[in-house]
Amino acid sequence: MSDMNAFRDAVTAWAAGGPGDPARGLAGRLSVRTVVLLEGRSDAAAVGALAARRGRELTAEGVCVLPMGGAMNVGRFSALLGPRGLGLRLTGLCDERERGHYARGWERAGAGSDGVFVCAADLEDELIRALGVERVTELVREQGDFRALSTFLRQPAQRGRDPQQQLRRFLGTKKGRTIHYGRVLVEALGEDKVPAPLDGLFASLTAGADMAVVRRAPGPAASPVR
């Protein structure tokens, strides 16, 4: 994991204008094949939690989960990492309002149009809808945040908003809270309740892993796939 963290840090430094050689070297040494481009750390926490639930070792599969610090950075990251850069497979998760940024980034990178999984509002909203307001409120209580939620709901600005919107707003009111609940909400999901964008992302990673295995290990009578 520490090596993949080093790759992630090297790519982030490269995207900020630093040298690319450290990222190139680590990509080869770690056999990185896929990068999951995410807006921020809360999305990364949710992806990491679902990987743990499903027994997936994404690092061992050559998958780097990379929060970019904002969806508007996707063009820079995809250009460095995609087919016209390091030649890695790109996939990602974004909000509906960010779809255009990702589409332009994929085009700039020469990555085609697939591999982006879109949440209606954002991933927190998808998770709240999947679990239901009552269950999310229970989780907030279990995490010791119910008093803060009660105070938040008494604010005049929350009047007229439906409970799902209120919970979504609450999760964003304190630094680090969306990251924490990204993990908590995913861990509370039933397997049949995983939101479609997140489930689709993992299905694409599975398909990519299967293709990589085929390329590395052809059957006894087969020739390597070129």
C-alpha positions in Angstrom: 0.0 0.0 0.0 2.8 2.4 0.8 4.3 2.0 -2.7 0.9 2.8 -4.3 0.6 5.8 -2.0 4.0 6.9 -3.3 2.8 6.5 -6.9 -0.3 8.5 -6.0 1.8 11.2 -4.5 4.2 11.2 -7.4 1.3 11.6 -9.9 -0.2 14.5 -7.8 3.2 16.3 -7.8 3.5 15.7 -11.5 0.1 17.1 -12.2 1.1 20.2 -10.1 4.1 20.8 -12.4 6.7 18.6 -11.0 8.8 16.0 -12.8 7.2 12.9 -14.3 10.0 10.4 -14.0 9.2 9.3 -10.4 5.6 8.5 -11.4 6.8 6.7 -14.6 9.3 4.6 -12.6 6.8 3.6 -9.9 4.1 2.8 -12.5 6.4 0.2 -14.1 7.7 -1.2 -10.8 4.2 -1.6 -9.4 2.6 -2.9 -12.6 -0.1 -0.2 -12.4 -2.6 -0.8 -15.1 -5.7 1.2 -14.1 -6.3 4.5 -12.4 -9.6 5.4 -10.8 -9.9 9.2 -11.0 -12.2 10.6 -8.2 -13.1 14.1 -7.2 -12.0 13.9 -3.6 -11.1 11.8 -0.5 -14.7 11.0 0.5 -15.2 9.2 -2.8 -11.9 7.4 -2.3 -13.0 6.4 1.2 -16.2 4.8 -0.2 -14.3 3.0 -2.9 -11.8 1.7 -0.3 -14.6 0.5 2.0 -16.4 -1.4 -0.7 -13.1 -3.0 -1.9 -12.5 -4.2 1.7 -16.1 -5.5 2.0 -15.7 -7.5 -1.2 -12.2 -8.8 -0.4 -10.6 -6.9 -3.3 -6.9 -6.0 -3.0 -7.0 -3.2 -5.6 -3.3 -2.4 -5.2 -2.4 -6.1 -5.9 -4.6 -5.8 -9.0 -2.6 -2.9 -10.3 -5.4 -0.4 -9.5 -4.6 3.1 -8.1 -7.5 5.0 -6.5 -6.6 8.6 -7.0 -8.5 11.6 -5.5 -7.7 14.6 -7.6 -8.7 17.4 -5.3 -11.6 18.6 -7.5 -13.2 17.4 -10.7 -11.9 20.3 -12.7 -8.4 18.6 -12.4 -9.5 15.6 -14.4 -8.2 16.9 -17.7 -4.7 17.3 -16.3 -4.6 13.9 -14.6 -6.2 12.0 -17.5 -3.7 13.5 -20.0 -0.7 12.4 -17.9 -2.0 8.9 -17.1 -4.2 7.8 -20.1 -3.3 6.3 -23.5 -1.4 9.5 -24.6 0.5 9.6 -21.3 1.6 6.6 -19.2 -0.8 4.4 -21.2 -2.9 3.4 -18.3 -6.6 2.4 -18.4 -8.8 5.2 -17.0 -12.0 4.9 -15.0 -13.7 7.1 -12.6 -16.8 8.2 -10.6 -18.3 11.6 -10.9 -21.3 13.7 -10.2 -23.8 14.5 -12.9 -22.7 18.2 -13.0 -19.1 17.0 -13.6 -19.9 14.7 -16.5 -18.7 17.3 -19.0 -15.3 17.7 -17.3 -14.7 13.9 -17.4 -15.9 13.6 -21.0 -13.5 16.3 -22.1 -10.7 14.8 -20.1 -11.2 11.4 -21.5 -11.2 12.8 -25.1 -8.0 14.8 -24.4 -6.4 11.6 -23.1 -7.5 9.5 -26.1 -9.3 7.2 -23.7 -12.6 6.8 -25.5 -16.0 7.5 -23.9 -16.5 4.6 -21.5 -15.3 4.0 -17.9 -17.0 7.0 -16.2 -19.8 6.2 -13.8 -22.1 9.0 -12.9 -24.0 9.8 -9.7 -27.2 11.8 -10.0 -26.2 14.4 -7.4 -23.1 13.0 -5.7 -22.0 9.7 -4.1 -23.3 10.8 -0.6 -26.7 11.3 -2.1 -26.6 7.9 -3.8 -25.6 6.2 -0.5 -28.3 8.0 1.5 -31.0 7.0 -1.0 -29.7 3.4 -0.9 -29.8 3.2 2.9 -32.9 5.3 3.5 -33.1 8.4 5.8 -34.1 6.4 8.9 -31.0 4.1 8.6 -28.6 7.0 7.9 -30.0 8.9 10.9 -29.4 5.8 13.1 -25.8 5.6 11.8 -25.3 9.3 12.6 -26.5 8.6 16.2 -24.2 5.6 16.4 -21.3 7.7 15.3 -22.0 10.3 18.1 -23.1 13.0 15.7 -26.8 13.1 16.5 -26.7 16.2 18.7 -24.8 18.1 15.9 -27.5 16.8 13.4 -30.3 18.0 15.6 -28.7 21.5 15.9 -28.2 21.6 12.1 -31.8 20.7 11.4 -33.0 23.6 13.5 -31.3 26.1 11.2 -33.8 28.3 9.2 -32.0 27.3 6.0 -33.0 23.7 6.4 -36.7 24.5 6.5 -38.5 23.2 3.4 -35.7 20.8 2.4 -36.6 17.1 2.3 -34.8 14.9 4.9 -32.5 13.4 2.3 -31.3 16.8 1.2 -30.8 17.8 4.9 -28.7 14.7 5.6 -26.6 15.3 2.5 -26.0 18.9 3.5 -25.2 17.8 7.1 -22.4 15.5 5.9 -20.7 18.4 4.3 -20.8 20.8 7.2 -17.6 19.7 9.0 -14.1 19.0 7.5 -13.5 15.3 7.3 -17.1 14.3 7.9 -17.9 13.2 4.3 -14.7 11.1 4.3 -15.7 9.4 7.6 -19.2 8.8 6.4 -18.1 7.6 3.0 -16.7 4.6 4.8 -19.5 4.3 7.4 -22.3 4.3 4.8 -20.7 1.8 2.5 -20.0 -0.6 5.4 -23.7 -0.4 6.3 -25.0 -1.3 2.9 -26.5 -4.6 2.0 -24.8 -6.1 -1.0 -28.0 -5.7 -3.1 -28.2 -2.0 -2.1 -24.8 -0.8 -3.5 -25.6 2.2 -5.7 -25.5 1.5 -9.4 -22.6 3.9 -10.2 -20.4 2.4 -7.5 -21.3 -1.1 -8.4 -20.7 -0.4 -12.1 -17.2 1.0 -11.2 -16.3 -2.3 -9.5 -17.7 -4.4 -12.3 -15.5 -2.5 -14.7 -12.4 -3.2 -12.5 -13.3 -6.9 -12.3 -13.6 -7.0 -16.1 -10.3 -5.2 -16.5 -8.6 -7.6 -14.0 -10.0 -10.6 -15.9 -8.6 -9.3 -19.2 -5.2 -8.7 -17.6 -5.1 -12.3 -16.4 -6.0 -13.6 -19.9 -3.1 -11.6 -21.3 -0.7 -12.8 -18.7 -1.7 -16.5 -18.5 -3.0 -18.0 -21.7 -4.1 -21.7 -21.6 -1.7 -24.5 -22.4 -2.7 -24.7 -26.1 -3.2 -21.0 -26.6 -0.9 -18.3 -27.9 -0.5 -15.1 -25.9 -3.0 -12.5 -26.7 -1.4 -9.6 -28.5 
